[in-house]
Amino acid sequence: MAKKKRKHDSLDALDRAVKLEKEAKDYYARLTEVTANELAHRTFHVLSERHDVHSGWLEQVYKSPDDRRESLPEPNVLTRSAFDDIMRQIEHSSSPTVFDISEVQSAIVYSTKMRDTYEHFAADASAGWETKIFNALHREEQLLLATLHDTLDYLRSNLNLSQMKIKE
């Protein structure tokens, strides 16, 4: 009996996911360095940390023997937006700049692409463990995207308030 043709090579998808997570960690770390607003800064820092955790976990999966991957636990992913936790961690956030808002908007585009990539990887998976991994990463990226949207909404409202104060 002929073997069912695999949709893709599992290790290739894992390797691509590790690279995506490392690139995301570096991307958000760079944004942390260039944003002045504490909320934007802290949001990018949290996202960088989350992607660092993901890349480490994916590397462990990649190095695991094939027969052990199915029994690996799901990655530790968020269960809700991180926005409220971030807000509790900052004491004061200066008025945002248009640059801060632009960087958050760029991050939303970036995060959307990652979310969609993981959705594609999950749909294209040929093994149960792959589906589990990529669905978990897709869910987390959706929550990180929600965090970015919440941050953007908050920054926009504060920018509008600060501009109204200037006009007074």
N, C-alpha and C positions, 0 to 999 in steps of 0.2 A: 504494500500500500504506500502510495506516495505521501511524503510529508506535506502538510499544509504550508504554503508559502507564507513566510512572515511578512508583515506589512513594513517593517523596518528592523534594523538591528538594535536590540535593546541597549547594548553598551554604547552605541553611537548616540542614542537619545539621551542616555545618562551623561555621557561626556559633554554633549551640547548643553544640557541643563546645568552642569557644574560650571561651565564657562559663562553661561548666562548669569548665574548667581554671583560669580566673582566680578563680572563686569558691572552688575547692578550694585554690588557693595562698593566698588570703586566710584561709580557714578554718583551715588548718594553721598559718599564721603567727600567728593569734590564739591558738591552742592552745600554740604555742611560748612566748608571752608569759605564760601563766597557769600553766604547770606548773613545779613546783619540782624534781621528780626529773630528774636529768641524762639518763637513758635516755629518758624520755618526751619531754623537751625536744628532744633530738637527733633522735629519731624523727620528731617533728612538723616539725622544721627540714628534714630530708631530704625528707619528703613535700612540703613547700611548694616546695622547690627543684625537685623532679621535675615538679610541676604547672606551675611557671613555664616550664620547658623545653618542656613539651608545648604550652602556650598560644602560645609564640613560634613553634614549628614549625607548629602548625595555622594561625596567621595567615599564614605564608608560603605554605602550601598554598592557603588561601582567596584570596590575592592572585595566585596563579599563573594563567596562561591555561589554559582548559579542556584544550587539547591537550597541555599539559606536565604535568598532574597525574598521568597514568598512569606517567610515567617518573621521578617523584620517588622518592627513596629512602625506605624506612620510617623512622619516627622512631627515635632512639637509645633503646631501652628496656632495662630491666633484664633480666638472664637468670636471676636468682635473687633470693631474699629479701635485703633490705639489712641484716637484723638483725645478722649477724656483723660486717659492716663497721662498723656503728654501735657495736657493743660494743667493737671494737678502738680506736675513737676516744675513748672516755671513760675517764678514769682512775678515777673514783670516782662512784658513784651513791648518793645518800642513800636512806634507806628511803622507799619510796613511800607516798603518802597515799591514802586512799580516793578523794579528789578526782582524783588522777593516774589512778587505775584507771578511774574513771568517765569521764574525758575520753578515754581510749584506747577504752573501750567505745563511746562516742558516735562516735568516729572510725571504728570498724569498721562501724557502721551506715551512716555517710556514704560510706565507701569501697565498701561492698557495692552501694549505690545507683548509684554511678558505674560500677562494673564491669558491672552489669546494664544500664545505659543504653547503654554501648558495645557490649555483646553485641546489644542490640536494634538499634542503628544498623548494625552489621555485617550482621545478618540482613536488614535492610530496605534495604541498599545496592543501588543499581542500576548502579553502575560498579565495575570491578575495583579502581581506586585507592581508592575509598571502603572497600571490604571490607578491603583491605590496611591502611589507616590505622586503622580501628575495631577490627579484630582485634588489631593491635599494641597499641593503647591498652587493650583488654580484657585482654590477657595481662599487660601491665605493672600494671594496676590489681589483677589477681589476685595478683601478687607483692607489691605494696604492702600488700594486705590480709593476706598471709602475714606480712609484716614487723610489722604491727600485732598480729596474733595472737601472734607470738613475743614481742613486747614485753609484751603483756598477761600471757601465761603467766609470764614472768620477773618482772614486777612483783608479780603475785599471790603467787608463791612467796616473794619477798623480804618482802612484807607479812606473810605467815604466819610467816616466820622472826622478823621483828622483834616481832611480837605474842607469839611464844613466849618470846622473851628478856625481854620486859617482865613476863611472868607468873612467871618464875623468881625 
